Amino acid sequence: MIQVSHLFKSFDDKEVLKDINATFKNGQINLIIGQSGSGKTVLMKNIVGLLTPTKGQILYDDRDFVSMPKKEKILLRREMGMIFQSAALFDSLTVLENVMFPLDMFSDLSRDERVKRAQLCLERVNLKGTDKKLPAELSGGMQKRVAIARAIVLQPRYLFCDEPNSGLDPKTSIVIDELIQGITHEDQITTIVNTHDMNSVMGIGENITFICEGRAEWQGSNKEIMDATNKPLQDFIFSSDILRQAKIAYDEQKITRK
């Protein structure tokens, strides 16, 4: 579990995060949602250590990431897996070499063991047989699946996904969501996904934190979000015609059940 407590982040005189309090649960899909510029990306960068908070705590299973010594931070980062928005694969490396890269850097396994582990992760994301291909030979969705395989190859306790469905069609986005969900539940990982994709919110959002103007305005599940009374959250959720119609249908069903 990851807990953020009274977190502030300023850049010069501009306060971007304002007293954020949030809990990200183990074995669940934890989503950070909000408009562009709301502070959700800055929040994730603070959680993974790419930025340092102005003040506040970030607790990884009761370990304060902000105040811990540098050597401990390095060890903790080895417990993290990261899926970047652009997949961020190495163009000159094969698929297998991309997945093996964290093992080459941080593990003491033999080469045969590293190859076996990487192939196992590729099979897990349904990419068996793609070992020798280069990233340019793969579709966008397949590249994201390679990125997922690379992110889990070190068997992380914490998985971070920055807009994993960016640039993908709806069908492929569902595949990526289901892979992340399956890995999270099977391995009991604390997974945090930064997204504005409402299909992901409604499909896999077990624990959702809504950020608005640098504040954590609401936290709950996708089963609770439709009934949320927070005005900024409602404006964010029902900004599209499709979701407005879904809300109307949902409210009508509630009235009928009564």
N, C-alpha and C positions, 0 to 999 in steps of 0.2 A: 504494500500500500504506500502511496505517496500523498503526503499532506503539505499543502501550502498554507502558511499562517502569516497573516498581516504583511503581505508582500507588497512592496512599493518599488517602482523603477522609474527613474527620471533620466532624461537626456538634456544636459545643461539645465535650463530653467523649466523645461516641459515635463510634467508628470504624466507618464503613460500608463502605469499600473498604480491603482489607488486602493490600498488596503484589501488585497485579494485574499480570500479564504476559500479553500476548496479541498475536497478529498477525492482521490482517484483510487478506486477499489481494485484489489487483486482478483484476477480471474474474470474480469469484466472489461467490456469495451467502454472506455471513458472518452467522451467526446468533448472537445472545446469548440464552441460555435460562436459566431458573431459576424457582424458586418466587416468589410475591409476597413482597416484602420481602427478597429475596436480595441486592439491590444492582445488578441489571442496568439498571434505569432510571437510577440515579445514575451508573453507568458511562457510559451513552450521553450523558447530559447533560454529563459532563466532556469526553467526546470532541468534542462539537459546540461546546463553549464556553459552555453555559448555566450551568455551575458551574466553579469553579476548584479544581483538586486541592490537597490539603494539601501533597503533594510527589509527585515522579515526572515522567515525560516522556510526551508524546503526540506522536508523530512522523508527520507527513504527508509521505510520500516524503522522509524525512530532515530535514524542517523541524519544529523543535520548537514546537508550537502554544502551549505553556504559557509559554515565555520570550520569544516573539517580540514586537516592538513592536506597539502598538495598530493602527497603519496597516496593517501586514502582516497582522494578524488579520482586519481588515475585508476586505482583498483575498482572503484565503484563504476566508472565509465565502462569497464570491461563487462559489466553486468547489463549494459544497455545495448539495445539494437535500434537502428534508425533507418526509416524509409523516407527518402527525400522526395519532394514534389516532382522532380525531373528524372527520378530513378537514379541518376548520378552514377551510371556504370562507366567503367574504363573502356573507351572505344577500342584500344589496341589489345585488350585482353579477351580471351574467349569467355563464354558463359561460365564454364567450370572455373577458370582462373579468377573471374570476378567473385564468385561465391567463396572460393578458397582464400581470397585475400585477407580477411580477418584472421583466419586460422594461421596463415603464413606469418602474420604480424604478432599474434598474441598467444598462440598455443605451442605446446611442446610435443605435439603429435608427430609421428613419422609422416613422410609424404604419402605413403599408401593409406594411412589412417585419415589424413586430411582429404584426400581424393574421395575416399569412401563416405566420409561425413558430408562433403559438399554434394555428392551425387544423391545421397539420402534426402538432403534438403530440396534438391531439384525435383526429385520424385514427389516430395510432399506438396509441391506447388504445381504438380502435373506438367513438368517440363523434362521428363526423362527423354534422353536421346538428343538433347540440344547442347551437350557438353562442348563440342568443337565449334559451334557457331559464334560469330561476333555479334555484339549488340545491334549493329546496323542491319543485320539480317532478320531481326525480330520485330514484331509489331509492338506498338506502345504498351498494350496490355501484357504481352509476354515479358517485356523489359521490366515492368512493375513486378511481375512474379519473380523474376531473377533477383530484383532488389529485396523482395521479401525473403527469398531463400538466403541471400547474403546476410540479412538482418538477424536471422534466427540461427545461423550456423554455429555461433558460440553459445547457443542455448541461454539466451538472456533472461533475466528476471523481469526486465522492464523493456517495453517496446514502444517506440515513438514513431508516429506516422504523420508527416506533414503533407496535407492535401493529397492523399494517395490516389484519388480518383481524378485528379486534374488532367484534362485533355483526353479523357476516355469516354467512349460511348456508354449509354446507360446499361447495356447488357454486360459489357466488360467490367463496369464499375461494380455490378452486383457480384461478379466472380471474385474481384479483389476484396470486397467487403466480407464475403463468405470465407475466404481464405484467412483473413485477419481474425475473424471471429472464431473459426475452428482452431487456429493455433493458440489463441488466447485462452480458450476454454480447456483445450487438451493439456496445455503446458502450465496452466494457472499463472499466466503472465499478467503483470499490471500494464495494460495497453492504453496509451493516450493517443487519440487521433484528432488532429487539428483540421476542421473541415467547415465548409459552408454548404455542403451537399445535403439537402433535406431528405433525399432518398436514403442516404446513409443514416441520417438522424432517425428516421422512422423505421429503418430496417434493422439496425444493429445497435442503436443508442441505449445502452443499459444504464449509464450514468453520465448525464450531460451537464456541462457547465456553460452557461450563457454569459458572454462577456459583452458589455456595452460601455463605451467611453471609458475604458480602463477599469471598470468595476465588475465584480462577479454578481450579476443581477439575479440569477436563478440557478438552482441545481436540482435535478430530478431525472426520471427515466422517460423513455419515449412513450410509455403508457400514461404518464402524467402530463406530458407537455401540451397535449391538446386542450387540457382543462386549466392550464396555467393562466393566472390573471395578470401577470406582469405585462404592462402595456408595451414596453420596448421589445419584449420577447414575442408578443403577438404580432407586432408590426413586422418583425424579422421573419417569423414563420409563414405568415399569410400574405407575403409580398407578391406571390404569383397567383394568377387566376386559378390554376389547378388546385393549389392548396387552399385557396379561399372556398372553392367549391367543395373540397374535401371536408373543410370545417363545417360548412352548412349541412352537408350530409351527416356528419358525425353528430351535430347538435340535434338534428331531426330524429336520428336513431335513439338518442338519449331521451327525448320527449316521448317517443313511441313506447320505449321500455317502461317509462313511468306509468 
